[in-house]
Amino acid sequence: MLNVEIRRPKREDIKQINEFFETVITDTFNKEGIGEKADDIQDEIEIKKKYIVSDMESNGEERFFLIALNDGKIIGSIEYGPVSNLIRRCTNNVYIGLIEVGTVFVHPDFQRKGVGNLLLEAMYSVIRKKGIGEFCLDSGYTRAQMIWKKKFGEPDYLLKDYWGEGNDHMIWRINVSDCPSD
């Protein structure tokens, strides 16, 4: 069993968090078979870097991150923030006013060891304490979609071939009361 600590990030974590994003996003693109899309990889990394800065600058009000550490090394992340433009556009603004849970990443060396579940459970607890009743999440990554379908069932929105033939985008709306409690 891993010794996993889940906590809010600190300013001194930013360099390691950014390196973590580079590792997991590059790995994710490679595992999805789209590792040659260097510009898209870099764009995704830059977005996540902006999200962590937004968290730090707003003290968790604009974006709210939790990180998972094992022996002082960042091995996972999760955050919530405003619903993305993609979700707003693809749902005809139905999800405006909800939060979006995202940036759920686990270091390749620690995948399939329960780290993602620990991060989700910690985030459910945060969301409940803040009085948030529901949230949404989305994914264009095939491997992540399989995990989300197993956890949350079929997506509320299936955007067929959104990323090209055979590459769908999925969006879920989740009631917090349906999530496991701590």
C-alpha positions, -999 to +999 in steps of 0.1 A: +000+000+000+012+035-009+017+061+017-003+089+000-007+124+014-034+145-002-033+182+004-036+217-011-006+227-032+019+253-019+038+279-038+070+259-034+053+230-051+047+248-084+079+238-102+073+201-093+036+204-103+045+218-137+071+190-142+043+166-132+019+180-158+046+177-185+051+140-176+015+130-173+002+149-203+029+137-226+024+101-213-014+104-218-010+117-254+014+088-261-010+062-246-038+077-266-018+072-298-015+110-304+019+116-290+030+132-323+007+162-316+035+183-299+016+216-302-015+201-286+006+186-258+022+219-251-011+237-252-026+213-226+005+217-204+002+255-206-035+254-197-028+233-166+001+256-156-023+286-158-048+267-137-024+262-109-013+298-110-050+308-108-054+286-077-024+302-060-034+338-070-070+334-059-063+312-028-085+285-043-114+307-052-109+306-091-095+271-093-091+247-064-064+220-065-056+190-045-024+171-050-013+136-040+022+130-028+042+098-021+074+104-001+073+141-010+069+134-048+038+146-065+020+116-080-015+130-086-037+160-091-073+170-093-090+204-094-123+222-099-131+255-115-156+271-138-171+250-166-149+251-197-158+269-229-159+235-246-185+222-221-206+254-224-205+253-262-213+216-265-242+217-240-257+250-251-248+266-218-269+240-199-240+236-174-233+272-167-233+277-129-219+243-122-183+236-114-161+213-135-139+187-119-108+182-140-070+179-142-074+144-127-039+130-134-019+102-119+018+098-125+024+068-149+044+049-122+014+051-098-016+044-121-040+016-112-030+018-075-060+038-061-044+073-062-072+086-085-099+072-063-082+089-032-081+122-050-118+119-061-129+110-026-110+140-012-126+163-038-161+150-030-155+159+006-143+194-003-173+199-026-198+187+000-183+210+027-187+240+003-223+231-002-220+222-039-247+198-050-235+188-084-206+191-108-196+181-143-166+165-159-156+157-194-130+138-213-117+133-247-092+107-236-103+071-244-086+055-214-101+081-190-136+077-206-135+040-197-128+049-160-155+076-159-181+053-175-173+027-149-177+052-121-205+074-134-223+054-161-229+066-196-221+103-203-249+128-205-234+142-237-216+120-263-200+141-289-193+115-316-160+119-335-155+153-319-117+148-320-117+130-354-131+097-365-134+073-336-124+099-310-154+110-291-157+136-263-179+128-233-195+150-207-210+139-174-232+157-149-229+142-114-250+147-083-227+148-053-252+128-033-245+099-057-208+100-048-193+079-020-190+096+013-160+098+035 
